[in-house]
Amino acid sequence: MSETRQQGAPDEARISEASLKQAEAYVEAEEGAANRLSGVVGHVVTAIAVAMSIYHLWAAYDIVSALVLRPVHVGFVLVLCYLLYPLLPRFRDRLRWWDVLCAAASAACIGYVLAGGEYFGDNATTPSDTEVFVGVVFIVLLLEATRRATGLIMPVVAIIFILYALGGAYLPAPWTHRGYEIDRLVGSLYMTLEGIFGVAVDVSSSLIILFTIFGAFLQHSGAGKFFIDFSLAAMGGKRNAAGRAVVVSSFLLGGPSGSGVATTVMIGSVAYPMLAKAGFGKDAAGGLLAAGGLGAIISPPVLGAAAFLIAEFLRISYLDVIWMAVIPTCLYYFSLFLMVELDARRFHAREVTFDLPEGGLWGLTRRYGFHFVSLVSIVGFMLLGFSPVNAVFWATIVTFGLSFLRRECALFPKKLIRALADGSIGALNAAVTCAAAGIIVGVVTLTGLGLKFSSIVIAYAGGSLLLTAIYTSLIVWIVGLAVPVTASYIICAVIAAPALIQLGVPDFAAHMFIFYYAVLSEVSPPTALSCFAAAAITGGDPYKTTLQSWKYTMPAFLVPFVFVLAPDGIGLLLKIPPDGSWVDLVFVTLRTLVGIAALAATTQNWMWARTTAIERTMLLVSGVLLVFPGLLEAILESITGLQVEHTAAAGIAIAAVAVALHRFRLARA
């Protein structure tokens, strides 16, 4: 936000139509640039999307075999991808004969799987020529659909893994393996539940699609608008109300949106004019909007699509994943609030008057507060013992019923059809990514690449947990630059998580560590779509906006190292450490809060006033000792061979001295 004084803050900042279109283009870059079809063709595509949602809602209510549900899910996804996403941008908004042909071929390949029944995979190790041919066609169709919906990177990565499986015998050690013939590989990927129709598609077909339908019902019943209005009304009239409203609304919009980029655009189109009036510069406002959008992905009760995969990989309840995310989410928003408050003090942010709805906050809540019931009903049902699938199904029914409490929110047939269609269409990007990621998971399972890769990482790290954690975070971050969050998590969960687990990190902590660093791709160049979308709205520089977003998010994204490096760090995941108690859980949370505050003050160069070089250095050292409690201990042990303890106590003491020096200096001044 350092550019605030140079740029100034206009009395009336307006968002042009061109800026909104550019921002929507970034949403399309993440979710795919879908055809805008009308007439009979548009109705047919809408009917297919509605049928897909109804089928999955029925499958949630009844029991459908995985041998049927997963292929049908992928079939719907491929058909809609070919009908909605054009071969090339110049063919957009008009259906071509090759699109219809590919959609029909995809349906035929799925029909071939279903026709084989429960015995289809029995001869996966020795498939017939026909099965190999159909399987190859299906894999090619899947890769092309993935390219249309998500871009070129994900299919290229999948092809590299296929080549690795085929040519492993020709690779040098330690990458070498026996190598597999095309028929064996196709049989494993296409004819079993260990490849394309494996864990990732299981999650996509049973949870991700249901949550996108739930989000669409929330959105079309007006929940998104209510949450933004509620945030503005709650923060209105208070100091730095505009910045606070962005933070609160980003948390609430995680459910209806489910997308970091979409949340950024949704909030930015409403909040940026107020941020500008308050004194936020273009790049600072964009950075805050992108950081808020990022928070929507990691916020319970919905989280991002990768969170469902964590539950499946670890064979735990999705409710357990939600509990594990509670404290890290609170720490993330604590960091955001703190950074916003420091910026407000640093640049003397002006108070902004909002146009509050009739009756103010309480009047708004009285009329539309039922949307909160819809949002938290998922957790409520799970606490009552419902499975996650049943919980989101009944939460969707509750949302539908509550919408009729206000006529303008009611999901009458026209809005209901649109919600059902948008629920399926909103899942296409994640679903086709999960299907393509099934190729990667299948190859890793077939070749044993996960264990090989873990051994290589541990060898490079010299057996050091600290270095292994750093290497793993860098691997996840680099992979996340190229592929979506869901794909990044899947790839790294099968090749990188075993390295941390081998060194004694609990499996749930290792997977949560990878999840949080996979999310970083939303604000990491050159694919920082949330930042670029925010810059399009504010008119700021995309790369400066990305740096500002990093500034806002960096203190909180050091938190995952706590529950990997510190023995009591799993307390942040609401897990009581071995030989510990709930007191340790409280202590590690408070310790991390202090560490984040110290790092935030260091980043902003501000507490109650500008900090001196000595104060800044002390705050940095304190923050590192508190957020990286094992860092100094590991370094000193590797150099001297001595075990050092109580670095957290030293960090708290240094922070207290820095604050005392700062207050004493201000008192003298």
C-alpha positions as CSV (number, residue, x, y, z in Angstrom):
1,M,0.0,0.0,0.0
2,S,3.1,2.2,-0.2
3,E,1.8,3.8,-3.4
4,T,-1.3,5.3,-1.7
5,R,0.2,8.8,-1.2
6,Q,1.6,9.0,-4.7
7,Q,-1.5,7.8,-6.5
8,G,-4.0,9.5,-4.2
9,A,-7.5,8.3,-3.7
10,P,-10.2,9.5,-5.9
11,D,-13.4,10.8,-4.3
12,E,-15.4,8.6,-6.6
13,A,-13.7,5.5,-8.0
14,R,-15.7,3.8,-10.7
15,I,-15.2,0.4,-12.3
16,S,-15.5,0.5,-16.1
17,E,-17.4,-2.1,-18.1
18,A,-14.1,-3.0,-19.8
19,S,-12.4,-3.6,-16.4
20,L,-15.2,-5.9,-15.4
21,K,-15.0,-7.8,-18.7
22,Q,-11.2,-8.2,-18.2
23,A,-11.8,-9.5,-14.7
24,E,-14.4,-11.9,-15.9
25,A,-11.8,-13.1,-18.5
26,Y,-9.5,-14.2,-15.6
27,V,-12.5,-16.1,-14.1
28,E,-12.9,-17.8,-17.4
29,A,-9.1,-18.5,-17.5
30,E,-9.6,-20.5,-14.2
31,E,-13.0,-22.0,-14.9
32,G,-12.8,-22.2,-18.7
33,A,-14.2,-19.9,-21.4
34,A,-17.6,-21.5,-21.9
35,N,-19.7,-21.1,-25.0
36,R,-22.7,-18.8,-24.7
37,L,-25.3,-20.9,-26.5
38,S,-28.9,-19.9,-27.2
39,G,-31.9,-21.3,-28.9
40,V,-32.5,-25.0,-29.1
41,V,-28.8,-25.9,-28.7
42,G,-28.6,-23.8,-25.5
43,H,-31.7,-25.5,-24.1
44,V,-30.3,-29.0,-24.9
45,V,-27.0,-28.2,-23.1
46,T,-28.9,-26.8,-20.2
47,A,-31.1,-29.9,-20.0
48,I,-28.0,-32.1,-19.9
49,A,-26.5,-30.0,-17.1
50,V,-29.8,-30.2,-15.2
51,A,-29.9,-33.9,-15.7
52,M,-26.4,-34.2,-14.4
53,S,-27.3,-32.3,-11.2
54,I,-30.5,-34.3,-10.7
55,Y,-28.7,-37.6,-11.2
56,H,-26.0,-36.7,-8.6
57,L,-28.6,-35.5,-6.1
58,W,-30.5,-38.8,-6.6
59,A,-27.2,-40.7,-6.1
60,A,-26.6,-38.8,-2.9
61,Y,-30.1,-39.8,-1.6
62,D,-30.0,-43.4,-2.8
63,I,-27.1,-45.9,-3.1
64,V,-25.3,-46.1,-6.4
65,S,-22.4,-48.4,-7.0
66,A,-19.0,-46.8,-7.6
67,L,-18.7,-48.9,-10.8
68,V,-21.7,-47.0,-12.1
69,L,-21.5,-43.6,-10.4
70,R,-17.9,-42.8,-11.4
71,P,-18.1,-43.6,-15.1
72,V,-21.5,-41.8,-15.5
73,H,-20.0,-38.8,-13.7
74,V,-17.1,-38.7,-16.1
75,G,-19.4,-39.2,-19.0
76,F,-21.5,-36.2,-18.1
77,V,-18.4,-34.1,-17.6
78,L,-16.8,-35.0,-20.9
79,V,-20.1,-34.4,-22.9
80,L,-20.6,-31.0,-21.3
81,C,-16.9,-30.1,-21.7
82,Y,-17.1,-30.7,-25.5
83,L,-20.4,-28.9,-25.8
84,L,-19.5,-25.9,-23.7
85,Y,-15.8,-25.4,-24.3
86,P,-14.7,-24.7,-27.9
87,L,-11.7,-26.2,-29.7
88,L,-10.1,-22.8,-30.1
89,P,-11.3,-19.3,-29.0
90,R,-12.2,-18.3,-32.5
91,F,-14.9,-21.1,-32.6
92,R,-16.5,-19.8,-29.4
93,D,-20.3,-19.4,-29.0
94,R,-21.2,-21.7,-31.8
95,L,-21.4,-25.5,-31.6
96,R,-19.4,-27.3,-34.3
97,W,-19.8,-30.8,-35.7
98,W,-16.5,-32.0,-34.2
99,D,-17.7,-30.9,-30.8
100,V,-20.8,-33.0,-31.1
101,L,-18.8,-35.9,-32.5
102,C,-16.3,-35.8,-29.6
103,A,-19.2,-35.6,-27.1
104,A,-20.9,-38.6,-28.7
105,A,-17.6,-40.6,-28.7
106,S,-17.1,-39.8,-25.0
107,A,-20.6,-41.1,-24.2
108,A,-19.9,-44.2,-26.3
109,C,-16.6,-44.9,-24.4
110,I,-18.5,-44.6,-21.1
111,G,-21.3,-46.8,-22.4
112,Y,-18.7,-49.5,-23.2
113,V,-17.6,-49.4,-19.6
114,L,-21.1,-49.6,-18.2
115,A,-22.0,-52.4,-20.7
116,G,-19.1,-54.5,-19.2
117,G,-20.8,-54.4,-15.8
118,E,-19.1,-55.4,-12.6
119,Y,-16.8,-57.8,-14.4
120,F,-15.4,-55.2,-16.8
121,G,-12.1,-54.8,-14.9
122,D,-11.4,-58.5,-14.5
123,N,-9.1,-58.7,-17.5
124,A,-7.5,-55.3,-17.0
125,T,-4.0,-57.0,-17.0
126,T,-4.7,-58.6,-20.4
127,P,-7.3,-56.5,-22.2
128,S,-8.5,-57.4,-25.6
129,D,-7.6,-55.3,-28.7
130,T,-11.1,-53.7,-28.7
131,E,-10.7,-52.7,-25.1
132,V,-7.3,-51.2,-25.7
133,F,-8.6,-49.3,-28.7
134,V,-11.6,-47.9,-26.8
135,G,-9.4,-47.1,-23.9
136,V,-6.9,-45.2,-26.0
137,V,-9.7,-43.2,-27.6
138,F,-11.1,-42.4,-24.2
139,I,-7.8,-41.2,-22.8
140,V,-7.3,-39.0,-25.8
141,L,-10.8,-37.6,-25.4
142,L,-10.2,-37.0,-21.7
143,L,-6.9,-35.1,-22.4
144,E,-8.5,-32.9,-25.0
145,A,-11.5,-32.1,-22.8
146,T,-9.0,-31.2,-20.0
147,R,-7.1,-28.9,-22.4
148,R,-10.3,-27.2,-23.4
149,A,-11.5,-26.7,-19.8
150,T,-8.2,-25.9,-18.0
151,G,-5.6,-25.2,-20.5
152,L,-2.6,-27.0,-22.0
153,I,-0.5,-27.6,-18.8
154,M,-2.5,-30.4,-17.1
155,P,-2.8,-32.6,-20.3
156,V,1.0,-32.2,-20.9
157,V,1.8,-33.2,-17.3
158,A,-0.5,-36.3,-17.7
159,I,1.2,-37.2,-21.0
160,I,4.7,-36.9,-19.3
161,F,3.5,-39.4,-16.7
162,I,2.2,-41.8,-19.4
163,L,5.6,-41.6,-21.2
164,Y,7.3,-42.3,-17.9
165,A,5.1,-45.5,-17.4
166,L,5.9,-46.6,-21.0
167,G,9.6,-45.9,-21.1
168,G,10.7,-46.4,-17.5
169,A,13.1,-49.2,-18.4
170,Y,15.2,-46.7,-20.4
171,L,15.6,-44.2,-17.6
172,P,18.7,-43.9,-15.3
173,A,18.5,-44.8,-11.7
174,P,16.8,-44.0,-9.4
175,W,14.0,-43.2,-11.8
176,T,14.1,-46.5,-13.6
177,H,11.4,-49.2,-13.4
178,R,10.4,-52.3,-15.4
179,G,8.3,-50.3,-18.0
180,Y,4.8,-51.2,-19.1
181,E,3.2,-52.1,-22.5
182,I,0.4,-49.9,-23.8
183,D,-2.2,-52.6,-23.2
184,R,-1.2,-53.0,-19.6
185,L,-1.2,-49.3,-19.0
186,V,-4.5,-48.7,-20.7
187,G,-6.1,-51.6,-18.8
188,S,-5.0,-50.1,-15.5
189,L,-6.1,-46.5,-16.3
190,Y,-9.4,-47.3,-18.1
191,M,-10.6,-50.6,-16.8
192,T,-10.0,-50.4,-13.0
193,L,-10.8,-48.1,-10.1
194,E,-7.1,-47.4,-9.6
195,G,-6.7,-45.0,-12.6
196,I,-9.0,-42.5,-14.2
197,F,-12.0,-43.7,-12.2
198,G,-10.0,-43.8,-9.0
199,V,-9.9,-41.8,-5.8
200,A,-10.0,-38.3,-7.4
201,V,-13.1,-39.1,-9.5
202,D,-14.7,-40.7,-6.5
203,V,-14.4,-37.4,-4.6
204,S,-15.5,-35.5,-7.6
205,S,-18.6,-37.6,-8.2
206,S,-19.7,-37.8,-4.6
207,L,-18.7,-34.5,-3.0
208,I,-17.3,-31.8,-5.3
209,I,-20.3,-31.9,-7.6
210,L,-22.7,-31.8,-4.6
211,F,-21.0,-28.8,-3.1
212,T,-21.0,-26.9,-6.4
213,I,-24.8,-27.6,-6.6
214,F,-25.1,-26.4,-3.0
215,G,-23.1,-23.2,-3.8
216,A,-25.3,-22.6,-6.9
217,F,-28.4,-22.8,-4.8
218,L,-27.0,-20.4,-2.3
219,Q,-25.9,-18.0,-5.1
220,H,-29.3,-18.0,-6.9
221,S,-31.2,-17.6,-3.7
222,G,-29.3,-14.3,-3.1
223,A,-26.9,-15.5,-0.4
224,G,-23.8,-14.0,-2.1
225,K,-25.4,-10.5,-2.3
226,F,-26.6,-10.8,1.3
227,F,-23.2,-11.8,2.7
228,I,-21.5,-8.8,1.0
229,D,-24.3,-6.4,2.2
230,F,-24.1,-7.9,5.7
231,S,-20.3,-7.4,5.8
232,L,-20.7,-3.8,4.7
233,A,-23.4,-3.1,7.2
234,A,-21.5,-4.8,10.0
235,M,-18.3,-2.8,9.3
236,G,-20.0,0.5,8.3
237,G,-19.3,3.6,10.4
238,K,-16.1,2.0,11.9
239,R,-12.5,2.9,11.3
240,N,-11.1,1.2,8.2
241,A,-14.6,-0.2,7.5
242,A,-13.9,-0.8,3.8
243,G,-10.9,-3.0,4.5
244,R,-12.6,-4.9,7.2
245,A,-15.7,-5.5,5.0
246,V,-13.5,-7.1,2.3
247,V,-12.0,-9.5,4.9
248,V,-15.4,-10.5,6.4
249,S,-17.2,-10.9,3.1
250,S,-14.4,-13.0,1.7
251,F,-14.9,-15.5,4.5
252,L,-18.7,-15.6,4.1
253,L,-18.5,-16.0,0.3
254,G,-16.4,-19.2,0.4
255,G,-19.6,-21.2,0.4
256,P,-21.6,-19.6,-2.5
257,S,-18.5,-19.0,-4.6
258,G,-16.1,-21.9,-4.1
259,S,-13.5,-20.1,-6.3
260,G,-10.8,-17.7,-5.3
261,V,-10.9,-15.7,-8.6
262,A,-14.7,-15.6,-8.6
263,T,-14.8,-14.4,-5.0
264,T,-12.2,-11.7,-5.8
265,V,-14.2,-10.4,-8.7
266,M,-17.5,-10.6,-6.8
267,I,-16.2,-8.6,-3.8
268,G,-14.0,-6.2,-5.9
269,S,-16.9,-5.1,-8.1
270,V,-18.7,-3.8,-5.0
271,A,-15.9,-2.9,-2.6
272,Y,-13.1,-1.3,-4.7
273,P,-14.8,2.1,-5.0
274,M,-15.1,2.2,-1.2
275,L,-11.5,1.1,-0.8
276,A,-10.4,3.9,-3.1
277,K,-12.4,6.4,-1.1
278,A,-10.8,5.2,2.1
279,G,-7.3,5.8,0.8
280,F,-6.2,2.5,-0.6
281,G,-4.1,2.7,-3.7
282,K,-4.9,0.6,-6.7
283,D,-2.2,-2.0,-6.1
284,A,-2.9,-2.3,-2.4
285,A,-6.7,-2.6,-2.9
286,G,-6.1,-5.3,-5.5
287,G,-3.7,-7.2,-3.2
288,L,-6.3,-7.1,-0.4
289,L,-9.1,-8.3,-2.7
290,A,-6.9,-11.2,-4.0
291,A,-5.9,-12.1,-0.5
292,G,-9.6,-12.2,0.5
293,G,-10.4,-14.4,-2.5
294,L,-7.7,-16.8,-1.4
295,G,-9.2,-17.0,2.0
296,A,-12.5,-18.2,0.5
297,I,-10.7,-21.4,-0.6
298,I,-9.4,-22.3,2.8
299,S,-12.5,-21.3,4.9
300,P,-14.8,-23.9,6.5
301,P,-17.4,-25.2,6.0
302,V,-16.8,-25.6,2.3
303,L,-13.1,-25.1,1.8
304,G,-11.7,-25.9,-1.7
305,A,-12.2,-29.0,-3.8
306,A,-8.8,-30.4,-2.6
307,A,-10.1,-30.6,1.0
308,F,-12.5,-33.4,-0.1
309,L,-9.6,-35.2,-1.5
310,I,-7.7,-35.0,1.9
311,A,-10.6,-36.8,3.5
312,E,-10.5,-39.5,0.9
313,F,-6.7,-40.0,0.8
314,L,-6.6,-40.2,4.6
315,R,-9.8,-42.2,5.0
316,I,-11.2,-39.8,7.5
317,S,-14.5,-37.9,7.8
318,Y,-14.8,-34.6,6.0
319,L,-15.9,-33.1,9.3
320,D,-12.4,-34.0,10.6
321,V,-10.9,-32.0,7.8
322,I,-13.1,-29.0,8.7
323,W,-12.0,-29.2,12.3
324,M,-8.4,-29.3,11.2
325,A,-8.9,-26.2,9.1
326,V,-10.6,-24.1,11.8
327,I,-7.5,-22.7,13.6
328,P,-5.4,-22.1,10.5
329,T,-8.3,-20.3,8.9
330,C,-8.7,-18.1,12.0
331,L,-4.9,-17.4,11.9
332,Y,-5.2,-16.5,8.2
333,Y,-8.0,-14.0,8.8
334,F,-6.3,-12.7,12.0
335,S,-3.2,-11.9,9.8
336,L,-5.4,-10.2,7.2
337,F,-7.2,-8.1,9.8
338,L,-3.9,-7.1,11.4
339,M,-2.3,-6.1,8.1
340,V,-5.4,-4.1,7.1
341,E,-5.4,-2.3,10.5
342,L,-1.7,-1.5,10.3
343,D,-2.2,-0.1,6.8
344,A,-5.1,2.0,8.0
345,R,-2.9,3.5,10.8
346,R,0.1,3.9,8.6
347,F,-1.7,5.8,5.8
348,H,-4.5,7.4,7.9
349,A,-7.3,5.6,6.0
350,R,-10.4,7.8,5.7
351,E,-13.7,6.7,7.1
352,V,-16.2,5.7,4.4
353,T,-19.9,6.1,4.6
354,F,-21.8,3.1,3.2
355,D,-25.3,3.2,1.8
356,L,-26.8,0.8,4.4
357,P,-30.0,-1.1,3.7
358,E,-33.3,-0.2,5.3
359,G,-33.2,-1.0,9.0
360,G,-29.4,-1.2,9.0
361,L,-27.6,-4.4,10.0
362,W,-30.4,-5.8,12.2
363,G,-33.1,-5.1,9.6
364,L,-31.0,-6.8,6.9
365,T,-30.3,-9.8,9.2
366,R,-34.0,-10.0,10.1
367,R,-35.1,-10.2,6.5
368,Y,-32.3,-12.4,5.0
369,G,-30.5,-14.0,8.0
370,F,-31.9,-17.4,7.0
371,H,-29.0,-17.6,4.6
372,F,-26.7,-18.2,7.6
373,V,-28.8,-21.2,8.4
374,S,-28.2,-22.6,4.9
375,L,-24.4,-22.0,5.2
376,V,-23.9,-23.7,8.6
377,S,-26.4,-26.5,8.0
378,I,-23.8,-28.7,6.5
379,V,-21.8,-28.8,9.7
380,G,-25.0,-29.2,11.7
381,F,-26.0,-32.3,9.7
382,M,-22.6,-33.8,10.1
383,L,-22.6,-33.2,13.8
384,L,-26.0,-35.1,13.9
385,G,-24.2,-38.1,12.4
386,F,-24.9,-37.6,8.7
387,S,-22.3,-38.6,6.2
388,P,-20.8,-35.6,4.2
389,V,-22.7,-36.7,1.1
390,N,-26.0,-36.8,3.0
391,A,-25.2,-33.6,4.9
392,V,-24.6,-31.5,1.7
393,F,-27.7,-33.1,0.1
394,W,-30.0,-32.1,2.9
395,A,-28.3,-28.7,3.2
396,T,-29.2,-28.1,-0.4
397,I,-32.8,-29.1,0.4
398,V,-32.8,-26.7,3.3
399,T,-31.4,-23.9,1.1
400,F,-34.2,-24.6,-1.4
401,G,-36.9,-24.5,1.3
402,L,-35.6,-21.5,3.1
403,S,-35.4,-19.5,-0.2
404,F,-39.2,-19.2,-0.2
405,L,-39.1,-17.1,3.0
406,R,-38.6,-14.1,0.8
407,R,-40.2,-13.8,-2.6
408,E,-37.1,-12.2,-4.2
409,C,-35.0,-15.2,-3.0
410,A,-37.4,-18.0,-3.9
411,L,-36.1,-20.6,-6.3
412,F,-39.1,-20.7,-8.5
413,P,-38.8,-23.1,-11.6
414,K,-36.8,-20.8,-13.8
415,K,-34.2,-19.9,-11.1
416,L,-34.2,-23.6,-9.9
417,I,-33.3,-24.8,-13.4
418,R,-30.6,-22.2,-13.7
419,A,-29.2,-23.2,-10.3
420,L,-29.2,-26.9,-11.2
421,A,-27.5,-26.2,-14.5
422,D,-24.9,-23.9,-12.9
423,G,-24.2,-26.5,-10.2
424,S,-23.1,-29.0,-12.8
425,I,-21.3,-26.5,-15.0
426,G,-19.4,-25.1,-12.0
427,A,-18.0,-28.5,-11.3
428,L,-16.6,-29.2,-14.8
429,N,-13.2,-27.6,-14.2
430,A,-12.5,-29.5,-11.0
431,A,-14.1,-32.7,-12.3
432,V,-12.2,-32.9,-15.5
433,T,-9.0,-32.1,-13.6
434,C,-9.7,-34.9,-11.1
435,A,-10.3,-37.3,-14.1
436,A,-7.0,-36.3,-15.7
437,A,-5.2,-36.5,-12.4
438,G,-6.4,-40.1,-12.2
439,I,-3.9,-40.8,-15.0
440,I,-1.1,-39.4,-12.8
441,V,-2.3,-41.3,-9.7
442,G,-2.6,-44.5,-11.7
443,V,0.9,-44.2,-13.1
444,V,2.4,-43.4,-9.6
445,T,0.6,-46.5,-8.2
446,L,1.7,-48.7,-11.0
447,T,5.4,-47.7,-11.1
448,G,6.0,-47.0,-7.4
449,L,7.1,-43.4,-8.3
450,G,5.9,-42.0,-4.9
451,L,8.4,-44.0,-2.9
452,K,11.2,-43.3,-5.3
453,F,10.5,-39.6,-5.2
454,S,10.3,-39.6,-1.4
455,S,13.7,-41.3,-1.2
456,I,15.2,-38.8,-3.6
457,V,13.9,-35.8,-1.6
458,I,15.0,-37.2,1.7
459,A,18.5,-38.0,0.2
460,Y,18.9,-34.4,-1.0
461,A,17.7,-33.1,2.4
462,G,20.3,-35.3,4.1
463,G,17.5,-36.7,6.3
464,S,16.7,-33.3,7.7
465,L,13.0,-32.7,8.4
466,L,13.5,-28.9,8.0
467,L,15.1,-29.2,4.6
468,T,12.5,-31.8,3.5
469,A,9.7,-29.5,4.5
470,I,11.3,-26.6,2.6
471,Y,11.9,-28.7,-0.5
472,T,8.3,-30.0,-0.3
473,S,6.8,-26.5,-0.1
474,L,8.9,-25.4,-3.1
475,I,7.8,-28.5,-5.1
476,V,4.1,-27.9,-4.3
477,W,4.5,-24.2,-5.1
478,I,6.2,-24.8,-8.4
479,V,3.7,-27.4,-9.4
480,G,0.9,-25.0,-8.4
481,L,2.3,-22.4,-10.8
482,A,1.3,-24.7,-13.7
483,V,-1.8,-26.5,-12.7
484,P,-5.0,-25.7,-10.7
485,V,-5.1,-26.1,-6.9
486,T,-6.9,-29.5,-7.1
487,A,-4.4,-31.0,-9.5
488,S,-1.5,-29.5,-7.6
489,Y,-2.7,-31.2,-4.4
490,I,-3.3,-34.6,-6.0
491,I,0.1,-34.7,-7.7
492,C,2.0,-33.7,-4.6
493,A,-0.1,-35.8,-2.3
494,V,1.0,-38.9,-4.1
495,I,4.7,-38.0,-4.8
496,A,5.7,-35.6,-2.0
497,A,3.6,-36.3,1.1
498,P,5.3,-39.8,1.7
499,A,8.7,-38.0,2.2
500,L,7.3,-36.0,5.2
501,I,5.5,-39.0,6.5
502,Q,8.7,-41.1,6.4
503,L,10.4,-38.5,8.6
504,G,7.7,-38.8,11.3
505,V,5.3,-36.1,10.3
506,P,1.7,-37.4,10.9
507,D,-0.1,-38.1,7.7
508,F,-2.9,-35.6,8.3
509,A,-0.3,-32.8,9.0
510,A,1.7,-33.7,5.8
511,H,-1.5,-33.5,3.7
512,M,-2.7,-30.2,5.2
513,F,0.8,-28.8,4.7
514,I,0.6,-29.7,1.0
515,F,-3.0,-28.4,0.7
516,Y,-2.1,-24.9,2.0
517,Y,0.9,-24.6,-0.3
518,A,-1.1,-25.8,-3.2
519,V,-3.5,-22.9,-2.5
520,L,-0.6,-20.4,-2.9
521,S,-0.9,-20.9,-6.7
522,E,-3.8,-18.5,-6.6
523,V,-1.5,-15.6,-5.8
524,S,1.8,-16.8,-7.4
525,P,3.0,-15.5,-10.7
526,P,2.9,-16.1,-13.6
527,T,-0.5,-17.7,-13.0
528,A,-1.7,-15.5,-10.2
529,L,-5.2,-15.3,-11.6
530,S,-6.8,-13.8,-8.5
531,C,-4.3,-11.0,-8.4
532,F,-4.6,-10.3,-12.2
533,A,-8.4,-10.2,-11.9
534,A,-8.1,-7.8,-8.9
535,A,-5.7,-5.6,-10.9
536,A,-8.2,-5.6,-13.8
537,I,-10.9,-4.2,-11.5
538,T,-8.7,-1.6,-9.8
539,G,-6.6,-0.6,-12.8
540,G,-3.4,-1.4,-10.9
541,D,-0.3,-3.1,-12.1
542,P,-0.8,-6.9,-12.1
543,Y,2.7,-7.8,-10.7
544,K,2.7,-5.0,-8.1
545,T,-0.8,-6.3,-7.1
546,T,0.7,-9.8,-6.8
547,L,3.5,-8.5,-4.5
548,Q,0.9,-6.7,-2.4
549,S,-1.1,-9.9,-2.1
550,W,2.0,-11.8,-1.0
551,K,2.5,-9.1,1.6
552,Y,-0.9,-9.6,3.0
553,T,-0.8,-13.5,3.0
554,M,2.8,-14.3,3.8
555,P,2.7,-14.2,7.6
556,A,-0.2,-16.7,7.7
557,F,1.3,-19.0,5.0
558,L,4.3,-19.6,7.2
559,V,1.9,-21.3,9.7
560,P,2.0,-24.8,7.9
561,F,5.6,-25.1,9.0
562,V,4.4,-25.0,12.6
563,F,2.4,-28.2,12.4
564,V,5.2,-29.9,10.5
565,L,8.3,-28.9,12.4
566,A,7.1,-28.4,16.0
567,P,6.2,-31.5,18.0
568,D,3.2,-29.6,19.5
569,G,2.4,-28.0,16.2
570,I,-0.4,-30.4,15.4
571,G,-2.3,-28.5,18.1
572,L,-3.1,-26.0,15.3
573,L,-5.0,-28.8,13.6
574,L,-7.0,-29.4,16.8
575,K,-5.0,-32.6,17.5
576,I,-3.7,-33.0,21.0
577,P,0.1,-33.8,20.8
578,P,1.4,-37.1,22.1
579,D,2.0,-37.0,25.8
580,G,0.3,-33.5,25.8
581,S,-3.0,-32.0,26.7
582,W,-5.3,-29.3,25.6
583,V,-3.0,-26.8,27.4
584,D,-0.4,-27.4,24.7
585,L,-3.0,-26.8,22.0
586,V,-3.9,-23.4,23.5
587,F,-0.2,-22.5,24.0
588,V,0.8,-23.3,20.4
589,T,-2.1,-21.3,19.1
590,L,-1.3,-18.2,21.2
591,R,2.4,-18.6,20.4
592,T,1.6,-18.6,16.6
593,L,-0.7,-15.6,17.0
594,V,2.1,-13.6,18.6
595,G,4.5,-14.8,15.9
596,I,2.1,-13.7,13.1
597,A,1.6,-10.3,14.7
598,A,5.4,-9.9,14.9
599,L,5.8,-10.8,11.3
600,A,2.9,-8.6,10.2
601,A,4.5,-5.6,12.0
602,T,7.8,-6.4,10.4
603,T,6.3,-6.6,6.9
604,Q,4.4,-3.4,7.4
605,N,7.3,-1.6,9.2
606,W,4.7,-0.3,11.6
607,M,3.2,-0.8,15.0
608,W,1.6,2.2,16.7
609,A,4.0,4.3,14.6
610,R,6.9,3.6,12.2
611,T,9.3,1.0,13.6
612,T,13.1,1.5,13.8
613,A,15.6,-0.8,12.3
614,I,16.4,-2.4,15.7
615,E,12.7,-2.9,16.5
616,R,12.1,-4.4,13.0
617,T,15.0,-6.8,13.4
618,M,13.8,-7.9,16.9
619,L,10.2,-8.4,15.5
620,L,11.6,-10.5,12.6
621,V,13.7,-12.7,14.9
622,S,10.7,-13.1,17.3
623,G,8.3,-14.0,14.5
624,V,10.7,-16.6,13.1
625,L,11.3,-18.2,16.5
626,L,7.6,-18.4,17.1
627,V,6.3,-19.4,13.7
628,F,9.3,-21.6,12.9
629,P,9.9,-23.0,16.4
630,G,12.1,-25.8,15.2
631,L,14.2,-23.6,12.8
632,L,16.9,-22.4,15.1
633,E,16.9,-25.7,17.0
634,A,17.5,-27.6,13.8
635,I,20.2,-25.2,12.5
636,L,22.1,-25.2,15.8
637,E,21.8,-29.0,16.2
638,S,23.1,-29.5,12.6
639,I,26.1,-27.2,13.3
640,T,27.0,-28.0,16.9
641,G,25.3,-31.3,17.5
642,L,23.7,-29.8,20.6
643,Q,19.9,-29.9,21.2
644,V,18.5,-26.4,22.0
645,E,15.1,-25.9,23.5
646,H,12.8,-23.1,24.6
647,T,13.3,-21.0,21.4
648,A,9.5,-20.1,21.6
649,A,10.0,-18.6,25.0
650,A,12.9,-16.6,23.6
651,G,10.7,-15.4,20.8
652,I,8.0,-14.2,23.1
653,A,10.6,-12.4,25.3
654,I,12.1,-10.6,22.2
655,A,8.7,-9.5,21.0
656,A,7.9,-8.1,24.4
657,V,11.1,-6.1,24.5
658,A,10.5,-4.8,21.0
659,V,7.0,-3.6,21.9
660,A,8.3,-2.0,25.2
661,L,11.1,-0.2,23.3
662,H,8.6,1.0,20.7
663,R,6.1,2.3,23.4
664,F,8.9,3.9,25.4
665,R,10.2,5.7,22.3
666,L,6.7,7.0,21.5
667,A,6.2,8.1,25.1
668,R,9.4,10.1,25.0
669,A,8.4,11.7,21.7
